[in-house]
Amino acid sequence: MDKQEIVYLSVGQRDFKAKKDLLIEYSDYFRAMFSGYFIEKEQDKIRIDVVDERSMEIILRYMELGFVDLSDFPLPTVGDVFAAATFLQITELTKQINYCLEEQLSVSNWVEIRELAQKAPSPQLEQVATTYGLFQFKYMKPEYIPSIEVLFWYLSHPYLNAESELQVFTFGVKWCAQKQMNAQGVLIILCSLDFNKIKMTELEDMRHKIMKDENLIFDYACSPAWDIITCLHQLSMVSPISITSIEENKNLLCTENEEAVSEELYNLVLNIIRGSTVRKLTFVPAVPMWTYEGKKKDGKAEQSENHLYTYSFESDFKEWLQISEKNYWGWNITNWTPSKIVMCCGEHGRGTGKFMRDVKVYDIHKKEWIQHGVQLPPRRHAGIVVLGDELYILGGVGEYRVVLDTAIVYDLKQRSYRKIAKLPDAIQSPAVCAHENEVYAVGHKHIYKYDGAGQHKRWEKVIETEMTPNFLVSYNGYIHVAQSYFPVLYRFRPGVDTTLEQFTSLNYPPIAVCNLGRRMVAFTCTVGVDQEIMTVEEFQDGAAPVRSRSIRWSQLVKKCSVHVTGSCAVVIDPPPLNYVVSAFHQEIVAKNAEEYLTPKRDFLSHKVKKTKTEGGV
């Protein structure tokens, strides 16, 4: 081989022998180096300072073989290779690493993958990891958040997918308890909250959560965080929390043993509220509809197209996404995450026996469909729901129009499925929902919960009904229940209630009910007419037995119908990677880490001495 075709790459303490033509083929960096007017073009030995030895070894192996199995390496090594490949401009390898890390994303490693993306840098992967972590808040555990800085960034992010600020506070307090942080940690948690959305009852619950924990009460009861919660609780009984109300009611902001709050505490409360987080996460309901050509025959259309429609206060009800070609029947959708929609089941043409047996995932932010290439058992009109990364597919209609009682669980990450216990009843289009990390489904006269623990996996009856519900929706600690023939919405608390409670009356029977995070809406429609009147109704939970509702939108709908194939809530716009934090909040978080990690006993002694000197407790 000609000498000029071989170069030596000096990396760290090692020299790597490499073929120049391979370097040129795979790397834009080396292609520019060897084809331009650079001194390295004529050199046999080239120094590379940015890349580490292990990464260069893996990259050269990739160039020799044309591929590399990244699953053989731990995440830190993959991150180093990612940064090296980005620097050396090896496009195909960076694409492979991007895809690999996206596939490996989980609640336990998303922070690490996000940091790897920042190091590479890869804004695309950073966006995916950030979105994943923010949207998976209900599955997050304190041990997955490595530092107080990351905790504050996470809990204060405007797009955090939390149903209430109490949930955010509870998570933060658990994190502080696990890390054995002093009371300054809870002060940082308060800086993470959106006080415009906090209710008086939530402030009461915050106090109770601290008081019930023996490890917390001795520390936090003498801390600024405790005083702030107490002050705001007293204020909330007079007026909604705001800068104006704090300034107007300064003399009312006091602790139990003080006539008036100190100037220092008053300014602390004022600055925390002034720099309070503003939650901006907006869920949009996605409702399946089919449009038909000509007149319906016997209530059915000869030709139909399937779309998802969205609704917002700004743009009303409009077509958003085409699902499939004409005459696709009995399909189902649900959320995987707020930015991913799962579609499965269905039959191409009524009675043809040509079932769609694959699983398709639509990435909203990338605007692309991903087909999984699997062969599930044939069925249409199933009930589906995602819990974590598992898709539950229940009941429905199979081949030869047999109504099914079978159930399977499809792993969306591993792309494989397994059978689980049969449903108590064979049922077409069973209503199903995920609630507090458990799956619930309806039978003909009962609602069941899947018990997958132990050897004897089964469906356990949780409540009796006098109907066969078409909707189960988890919202605000309850499962809401409705049937598509009657304009009434019920609810119950699993493990607490033994009967259904009437929640509200609707304008018309419901055709879709959506949990939009901090609110719930129902789409209702007249029944049995060609020109249907559709309404969008929003619910507000109050103290009365029958809750209030407001009609947000009403319109005559022609040549289209909503079919009960499940609806979901989606987030159209991706979360921002950076957001504005007040200088005051930044200062609190940026204080010396030693202060936050001071042992509780030392901090308590310091606080008690200081308070006694000032005539406090």
C-alpha positions in Angstrom: 0.0 0.0 0.0 1.3 3.5 -0.9 2.7 5.4 2.1 0.6 8.4 1.4 -2.6 6.3 2.0 -1.8 5.8 5.6 -1.7 8.4 8.4 -1.2 8.3 12.1 -3.7 10.0 14.4 -2.1 11.1 17.7 -4.8 11.0 20.4 -3.9 11.3 24.0 -1.0 8.9 24.6 -1.7 6.7 21.6 -1.1 6.8 17.9 -3.8 5.2 15.7 -3.0 3.9 12.2 -5.7 4.9 9.8 -6.5 4.7 6.1 -6.7 8.2 4.6 -9.4 7.2 2.1 -11.6 5.9 4.9 -11.2 9.1 6.9 -12.2 11.1 3.8 -15.2 8.8 3.0 -16.7 9.0 6.5 -15.6 12.4 7.9 -16.3 15.8 6.5 -13.6 17.1 8.9 -10.9 14.9 7.4 -12.2 15.4 3.9 -11.8 19.2 4.3 -8.4 18.7 5.9 -6.9 16.5 3.1 -8.5 18.3 0.2 -7.9 21.9 1.2 -4.9 24.1 1.8 -4.0 22.8 5.3 -0.5 21.7 6.4 -1.9 18.4 7.7 -2.5 17.4 4.1 1.1 16.6 3.6 1.8 15.2 7.1 2.0 11.5 8.1 1.1 12.2 11.8 -1.8 14.4 12.8 -2.6 15.5 16.4 -6.2 15.4 17.5 -6.7 17.0 20.9 -10.5 17.2 21.2 -11.2 13.4 20.9 -10.3 10.9 23.6 -8.5 7.6 22.9 -11.5 5.3 23.5 -13.7 7.2 21.2 -11.2 7.3 18.4 -10.7 3.6 18.7 -14.5 3.0 18.4 -14.8 5.5 15.5 -12.0 3.8 13.5 -13.6 0.4 14.1 -16.8 1.9 12.8 -15.1 3.1 9.7 -13.5 -0.3 9.0 -16.7 -2.3 9.5 -19.3 0.2 8.4 -21.3 -0.1 11.7 -20.9 -0.2 15.4 -23.2 -1.8 18.1 -23.7 1.0 20.6 -25.5 -1.3 23.0 -22.1 -2.8 23.9 -21.1 0.5 25.6 -22.3 2.4 28.7 -24.0 5.7 28.2 -20.9 7.8 29.2 -18.9 6.1 26.5 -21.6 6.6 23.9 -21.7 10.2 24.9 -18.0 10.6 24.4 -18.2 8.9 21.0 -21.2 11.2 20.1 -19.2 14.3 21.0 -16.2 13.0 19.0 -18.3 12.1 16.0 -19.9 15.5 16.0 -16.5 17.2 16.1 -15.2 15.0 13.3 -18.4 15.6 11.3 -19.2 11.9 10.8 -22.8 12.5 9.8 -24.1 8.9 9.6 -22.6 7.9 12.9 -24.1 10.9 14.7 -27.5 10.0 13.2 -27.1 6.4 14.5 -26.2 7.6 17.9 -29.1 10.1 18.0 -31.5 7.3 17.1 -29.9 4.9 19.6 -30.1 7.3 22.5 -33.7 8.3 21.6 -34.6 4.6 21.7 -32.9 4.2 25.1 -34.7 7.2 26.7 -36.3 6.3 30.1 -37.3 8.1 33.2 -34.1 6.9 34.9 -31.6 8.1 32.2 -33.2 11.1 30.5 -31.2 13.6 32.5 -27.9 11.9 31.5 -28.9 11.7 27.9 -29.9 15.4 27.9 -26.5 16.3 29.3 -24.8 14.1 26.7 -26.7 15.9 24.0 -25.6 19.3 25.4 -22.0 18.1 25.4 -22.1 16.8 21.8 -23.8 19.2 21.0 -27.0 17.9 19.5 -30.0 20.3 19.9 -32.3 17.7 18.3 -31.5 15.1 20.9 -31.5 17.6 23.7 -35.0 18.7 22.6 -36.2 15.0 22.6 -34.7 14.3 26.0 -36.1 17.5 27.5 -39.6 16.9 26.2 -39.5 13.3 27.4 -38.5 14.2 30.9 -41.0 17.1 31.3 -43.9 15.0 29.9 -43.1 11.9 32.1 -43.5 13.8 35.4 -46.1 11.3 36.8 -43.5 8.5 36.4 -40.6 10.4 37.8 -38.8 9.5 41.0 -36.6 11.7 43.2 -33.5 9.4 42.7 -33.6 10.2 38.9 -32.8 13.9 39.6 -29.1 14.2 40.4 -28.7 17.7 41.8 -30.6 20.7 43.3 -29.8 22.8 40.2 -31.4 20.2 37.9 -34.3 19.8 40.3 -35.0 23.5 40.2 -34.7 23.6 36.4 -37.1 20.6 36.2 -39.8 21.7 38.6 -39.8 25.3 37.5 -40.0 24.6 33.8 -43.2 26.2 32.3 -43.9 22.9 30.3 -43.7 20.5 33.3 -46.6 18.1 32.9 -48.1 18.2 36.4 -51.8 18.4 37.2 -51.3 20.6 40.2 -48.6 22.6 42.0 -49.2 20.4 45.0 -47.8 17.5 43.0 -44.7 19.6 42.2 -44.3 20.5 45.8 -44.7 17.0 47.0 -42.1 15.7 44.6 -39.6 18.4 45.7 -40.1 17.6 49.4 -39.5 13.9 48.8 -36.3 14.8 46.9 -35.1 17.0 49.8 -35.9 14.3 52.3 -34.0 11.6 50.3 -31.0 13.9 49.9 -31.2 14.9 53.6 -31.1 18.5 52.7 -31.8 21.3 55.2 -34.8 23.6 55.0 -33.2 25.8 52.3 -34.1 22.9 49.9 -37.8 23.5 50.5 -37.3 27.2 49.9 -36.0 26.3 46.4 -39.0 24.1 45.9 -41.3 27.1 46.6 -39.3 29.1 44.1 -40.3 26.4 41.5 -44.1 26.9 41.9 -46.7 28.8 39.9 -48.5 30.6 42.7 -51.1 31.9 40.3 -52.5 28.4 40.2 -52.2 27.4 43.9 -55.4 27.1 45.9 -55.9 27.6 49.7 -56.5 23.9 50.1 -53.2 23.1 48.4 -51.4 25.4 50.9 -53.0 23.5 53.7 -51.9 20.2 52.2 -48.3 21.5 51.9 -48.2 22.2 55.7 -49.7 18.9 56.5 -47.2 17.0 54.4 -44.4 18.6 56.3 -46.1 18.1 59.7 -46.8 14.4 59.1 -43.1 13.6 58.5 -41.2 13.3 61.7 -37.9 13.8 59.9 -39.1 17.1 58.4 -41.1 18.8 61.1 -38.2 19.6 63.4 -36.2 21.2 60.6 -38.8 22.9 58.5 -41.1 24.2 61.2 -38.4 26.8 62.1 -37.5 27.6 58.5 -38.3 30.5 56.1 -40.1 27.9 53.9 -42.5 27.1 56.7 -43.1 30.8 57.4 -43.7 31.5 53.7 -46.3 28.8 53.4 -48.0 29.9 56.6 -48.1 33.5 55.4 -49.5 32.6 52.0 -52.1 30.4 53.6 -53.4 33.2 55.7 -53.4 35.5 52.7 -55.3 33.0 50.6 -58.2 33.1 53.1 -58.5 36.9 52.5 -57.9 37.2 48.7 -56.2 35.4 45.8 -52.4 35.4 46.0 -50.9 38.3 44.0 -48.3 41.0 44.3 -51.1 43.5 45.0 -52.8 41.4 47.7 -49.4 40.9 49.5 -48.7 44.6 49.5 -52.3 45.5 50.6 -52.3 42.9 53.4 -48.8 43.1 54.8 -50.0 43.3 58.4 -51.9 40.0 58.0 -48.8 38.1 56.9 -47.7 36.7 60.2 -46.8 33.5 61.9 -48.7 32.0 64.8 -46.5 33.6 67.4 -45.7 37.0 65.8 -47.9 40.0 65.5 -46.5 41.0 62.1 -44.2 39.4 59.7 -40.6 40.7 59.7 -39.5 43.0 56.9 -37.1 40.3 55.8 -39.7 37.6 55.5 -42.1 40.0 53.8 -39.6 40.9 51.1 -38.8 37.1 50.7 -42.5 36.4 50.1 -42.9 39.3 47.8 -39.9 38.4 45.6 -40.9 34.7 45.4 -44.4 35.6 44.2 -43.0 38.3 41.8 -40.6 35.8 40.2 -43.2 32.9 40.3 -43.1 30.4 37.5 -45.8 30.7 34.9 -47.0 27.3 33.6 -47.5 27.4 29.8 -48.1 23.8 29.0 -51.3 23.7 26.8 -53.0 20.4 26.0 -55.1 20.2 22.9 -57.8 17.5 22.6 -57.4 15.3 19.5 -60.8 13.7 18.5 -61.2 11.1 15.8 -63.8 11.9 13.1 -64.8 10.4 9.8 -66.1 12.4 6.9 -68.4 10.8 4.4 -69.4 11.4 0.8 -73.0 11.6 -0.1 -75.8 10.3 2.2 -75.5 7.7 4.9 -77.2 4.4 4.3 -78.7 2.7 7.4 -76.5 5.1 9.5 -73.4 4.0 7.6 -71.4 5.8 4.9 -70.2 4.1 1.7 -67.0 6.2 1.5 -65.3 7.7 4.5 -62.1 9.4 5.4 -60.6 9.4 8.9 -59.0 12.4 10.5 -58.1 13.7 14.0 -59.7 17.1 14.8 -58.3 19.5 17.4 -60.1 22.1 19.5 -58.8 25.3 21.1 -60.4 28.5 22.3 -58.4 30.4 19.6 -59.1 28.3 16.5 -62.2 26.3 17.5 -62.8 22.8 16.1 -60.6 22.0 13.0 -59.1 19.2 11.0 -55.6 18.4 12.1 -54.2 15.0 11.0 -55.3 12.5 8.4 -55.2 9.0 9.9 -55.6 6.7 6.9 -57.1 6.1 3.5 -60.9 5.7 2.9 -63.0 3.0 4.5 -60.6 2.2 7.4 -62.9 0.9 10.2 -62.6 0.1 13.9 -59.2 1.7 14.4 -58.1 3.1 17.8 -55.8 5.8 19.0 -54.3 6.7 22.4 -51.4 8.7 23.9 -48.0 7.2 24.5 -46.8 10.7 25.7 -48.4 14.1 25.0 -46.2 14.3 21.9 -46.7 10.8 20.6 -50.0 9.2 19.4 -50.3 5.4 19.1 -52.6 3.9 16.5 -53.5 0.2 16.1 -56.2 -2.3 15.1 -58.9 -1.8 12.5 -60.2 -3.4 9.3 -59.6 -2.1 5.7 -63.2 -2.1 4.5 -66.2 -3.3 6.4 -66.3 -7.1 6.5 -63.2 -7.6 4.2 -61.2 -9.5 6.8 -58.1 -7.3 5.9 -57.0 -6.3 9.4 -54.3 -3.7 10.2 -52.1 -5.7 12.5 -49.2 -3.3 12.9 -48.7 -0.5 15.4 -48.0 3.0 14.1 -46.7 5.9 16.2 -47.1 9.5 15.2 -44.4 11.9 16.6 -46.2 15.3 16.7 -43.1 17.4 17.0 -41.2 15.6 14.2 -44.4 15.3 12.2 -43.7 11.8 11.1 -45.3 8.3 11.3 -43.2 5.4 12.5 -44.4 1.9 11.7 -43.2 -0.8 14.1 -43.5 -3.7 11.6 -45.2 -6.2 13.9 -48.0 -8.7 13.4 -50.6 -8.5 16.2 -53.6 -10.8 16.5 -56.3 -9.4 14.2 -59.0 -7.3 15.8 -61.0 -4.1 15.5 -62.9 -1.9 17.9 -60.6 -2.8 20.8 -60.0 -0.7 23.9 -56.5 0.6 24.2 -54.4 2.5 26.7 -50.7 3.1 27.4 -49.2 2.7 30.8 -45.6 3.7 30.8 -44.2 2.1 27.7 -46.8 -0.7 27.5 -49.8 -0.6 25.2 -52.8 -2.6 26.6 -55.1 -3.9 23.8 -58.4 -5.3 25.2 -61.5 -7.0 23.8 -62.9 -5.8 20.4 -63.9 -7.9 17.4 -61.7 -10.5 15.7 -61.9 -12.6 12.6 -65.4 -13.9 11.6 -66.9 -11.1 13.6 -66.3 -12.8 16.9 -66.5 -10.5 19.9 -63.3 -11.0 22.0 -62.5 -11.3 25.7 -58.8 -11.7 25.0 -56.2 -9.1 26.0 -52.6 -8.5 25.1 -49.8 -6.0 26.2 -47.5 -4.6 23.5 -44.1 -3.2 24.6 -43.6 -0.1 22.6 -39.9 -0.1 23.2 -39.1 -3.8 22.7 -41.8 -4.1 19.9 -43.1 -7.4 21.2 -46.3 -8.5 22.9 -47.6 -10.9 25.5 -51.0 -12.3 26.4 -52.5 -11.4 29.8 -55.6 -12.5 31.7 -58.8 -12.6 29.7 -61.5 -9.9 30.4 -64.4 -11.0 32.5 -66.8 -10.2 29.6 -66.4 -10.4 25.8 -67.1 -6.9 24.8 -66.8 -4.7 21.7 -65.1 -1.2 22.2 -64.5 -1.6 25.9 -63.8 1.7 27.7 -60.4 1.7 29.3 -58.1 4.1 31.2 -54.9 4.3 33.2 -55.2 5.7 36.7 -52.4 6.0 39.3 -50.3 3.5 37.4 -53.0 0.9 37.1 -55.3 -0.1 34.2 -59.1 -0.1 34.4 -61.6 -1.5 31.9 -65.4 -2.0 31.8 -67.5 -5.1 31.6 -71.2 -5.3 30.9 -72.2 -4.3 34.4 -68.9 -3.8 36.3 -65.6 -1.8 36.2 -62.5 -3.9 36.7 -58.8 -3.3 37.5 -56.0 -5.4 36.2 -54.0 -7.1 38.9 -50.7 -8.2 37.3 -48.9 -8.9 40.5 -48.0 -12.5 41.6 -48.7 -15.7 39.8 -52.5 -15.3 39.6 -52.9 -12.4 37.3 -56.6 -11.4 37.0 -59.2 -8.6 36.5 -60.5 -7.5 39.9 -64.0 -6.0 40.2 -63.8 -2.5 41.7 -67.3 -1.1 41.3 -70.7 -2.1 40.0 -72.6 -0.1 37.4 -76.1 -0.2 36.0 -74.8 0.4 32.4 -72.0 -0.5 30.1 -69.9 2.7 30.0 -68.3 4.0 26.8 -65.8 6.3 28.5 -63.4 6.0 31.4 -61.3 9.1 32.0 -58.8 9.6 34.9 -58.8 13.2 36.1 -58.2 15.0 39.5 -57.9 11.8 41.5 -61.2 10.3 40.2 -62.2 8.0 37.3 -65.0 9.7 35.3 -67.6 7.4 33.7 -70.1 8.1 30.9 -72.2 6.3 28.4 -72.7 7.6 24.8 -76.5 7.4 25.1 -77.2 9.6 28.1 -76.0 13.1 28.9 -74.7 12.4 32.4 -71.1 12.2 33.7 -70.4 10.1 36.8 -67.2 9.5 38.8 -65.6 7.4 41.6 -62.4 7.1 43.5 -60.9 3.6 43.3 -60.4 2.0 46.7 -62.6 4.7 48.3 -66.1 4.8 46.7 -68.4 1.9 46.3 -70.9 3.6 44.1 -70.8 6.1 41.2 -71.4 9.7 42.1 -73.1 12.0 39.5 -70.5 14.6 38.5 -72.5 16.8 36.1 -75.2 16.8 33.4 -74.2 17.5 29.8 -76.0 19.3 27.0 -76.1 16.2 24.8 -74.7 12.6 25.1 -70.8 12.6 25.1 -68.8 11.4 22.1 -65.4 12.1 23.6 -64.1 13.1 27.0 -60.5 14.4 27.4 -58.3 15.1 30.4 -56.4 18.3 29.5 -54.0 18.2 32.5 -55.6 20.9 34.7 -59.1 20.8 33.2 -61.4 18.4 31.5 -63.6 18.8 28.5 -66.4 16.7 26.9 -67.5 16.7 23.3 -71.2 16.1 23.1 -73.5 15.7 20.1 -77.1 15.1 19.1 -78.0 11.5 18.2 -79.7 10.1 15.2 -79.7 13.0 12.8 -77.8 13.7 9.5 -76.9 17.3 10.6 -75.5 16.9 14.1 -75.0 19.7 16.6 -71.7 19.4 18.5 -70.7 21.2 21.6 -67.5 21.4 23.7 -68.2 21.6 27.4 -65.6 22.4 30.1 -65.9 21.3 33.8 -65.1 23.1 37.0 -65.0 21.1 40.2 -66.9 22.8 43.0 -68.3 22.0 46.4 -71.9 21.2 45.2 -72.9 17.5 44.5 -73.5 18.4 40.8 -70.5 20.3 39.4 -70.7 23.3 37.1 -70.0 23.2 33.4 -69.7 25.8 30.7 -70.3 25.4 27.0 -67.3 26.7 25.1 -68.3 26.0 21.5 -71.4 24.8 19.7 -71.9 24.3 16.0 -73.9 22.4 13.3 -71.7 19.7 11.8 -72.4 18.4 8.3 -71.2 15.3 6.6 -69.0 14.1 9.4 -69.3 12.1 12.6 -67.2 11.4 15.7 -66.7 7.7 16.2 -65.9 6.3 19.6 -62.3 5.1 18.9 -60.7 6.9 21.8 -59.6 10.5 22.1 -56.4 11.9 23.6 -54.8 15.2 24.6 -51.7 16.3 22.8 -49.1 19.1 23.0 -48.5 20.7 19.6 -45.6 22.9 20.5 -42.3 21.4 21.9 -41.1 22.7 25.2 -38.4 25.4 25.1 -34.9 24.3 26.0 -34.3 27.6 27.9 -36.7 29.9 29.8 -36.4 33.1 31.8 -35.8 32.8 35.6 -35.9 35.8 37.8 -32.6 37.1 39.2 -33.9 36.6 42.7 -34.7 32.9 42.1 -31.3 32.4 40.4 -29.6 33.9 43.4 -31.3 31.5 45.8 -30.4 28.4 43.7 -26.9 29.6 43.1 -25.9 30.0 46.8 -23.1 27.9 48.1 -24.0 24.2 47.9 -22.5 23.6 51.4 -25.4 25.8 52.8 -28.0 23.5 51.2 -26.2 20.3 52.4 -25.7 21.5 56.0 -26.8 18.7 58.3 -30.3 19.3 59.6 -29.4 19.4 63.3 -26.8 22.2 62.7 -29.2 24.2 60.6 -32.0 23.8 63.2 -29.8 24.9 66.1 -28.7 28.0 64.1 -32.3 28.8 63.2 -33.6 28.4 66.8 -30.8 30.6 68.2 -31.5 33.3 65.6 -35.3 33.2 66.2 -35.0 33.3 70.0 -32.7 36.3 69.7 -35.4 38.1 67.6 -38.1 37.2 70.0 -39.6 34.4 67.9 -40.6 30.8 68.9 
